[in-house]
Amino acid sequence: MAAAPAVRFPVHGLVRLLGASAAAAILFWAVHFRGGMTLSSSVEDKLLIFNEECVHPVLMLIGLVALNGEALLAYKTVPGTKKLKKLVHLALQFLAMFLSLIGLWAVWKFHDVREIDHLYTLHSWLGISCIIFFCFQWATGFWTFWYPGGSRSGRASLLPWHVFLGLFIYALAIATSVTGLLEKSIFMQSAKMIGRFSSEALFMNSLGMLLVVLSALVILAIVTPGAGKIDTYRGSSE
């Protein structure tokens, strides 16, 4: 079996930088290009509250990409005991799940207000699948590795599948985010809201490429040998 590549640059720091950049970029897009977000309950702001251009992509990207990426690397990046690393991993993923559920509710409500059909695009199918898998992953991980906790043999048997499913869900979140950006860009271009080579269209394309690079670095950081390797693959089962 081929060995994992040895990384000679600070991959964890680079992942953190790109993750923060992606979160900042989606916030900038929402505020600068799409008019921002509001929690106002006034009639004129009714649609903006649930604006999929703002609330939905911001919460989904920050939750399922940025925070989830940090959670995946917690066993390598967080100093301290294995229990502390496990707690940070669990807490970050809970926050990611919470934000994603709010994001799902927001876009669902937006579609209801605008009388748009639900779940008719590939992006929506990928997204709902990602959230279902993510919630299932978190629940089984909490039950098996935290409380009440499974047997030692049960944890050891589940751990490889837990790691695999975590990577799969992260890749699925990236695919969902990229297809969401593509879908929104095409819809706005078709409606003559933006041009094909407008600054907003190019910004959305650039954000999509940033997410692809980020996903590659996150996966590389997980599989590469390092000081946290034993903690990552064995610590969770103890």
Salt bridges, closest charged atoms under 4 A:
GLU52 OE1 - HIS111 NE2 3.80
GLU52 OE2 - LYS184 NZ 3.65
GLU53 OE2 - ARG34 NH1 3.40
GLU53 OE2 - LYS184 NZ 3.48
GLU70 OE1 - ARG16 NH2 2.91
ASP112 OD1 - HIS118 NE2 2.81
GLU200 OE2 - ARG34 NE 2.85
ASP231 OD2 - LYS85 NZ 2.58
GLU238 OE1 - LYS82 NZ 2.63
